Amino acid sequence: MMLPHLTNADIVTMIALALLGTLIVALRSQHLTIFGVCVRALLVDIGAVLIVLAALFLPELVL
């Protein structure tokens, strides 16, 4: 089984999803402290990276 490598498009997708998610978290978290917003934004960023990696590796795992 050959593992796929990350292309520039994959990295750009990760960054775009992370920025969009962070923006949504920041806009919806009006009652949280700055620390709470930062923690949620960090979790969203980690989730964005995991989503792109799952989409990249899922076809290899299914076959």
Secondary structure, 3 states (H helix, E strand, C coil): CCCCCCCHHHHHHHHHHHHHHHHHHHHHCCCCCHHHHHHHHHHHHHHHHHHHHHHHHHHHHHC
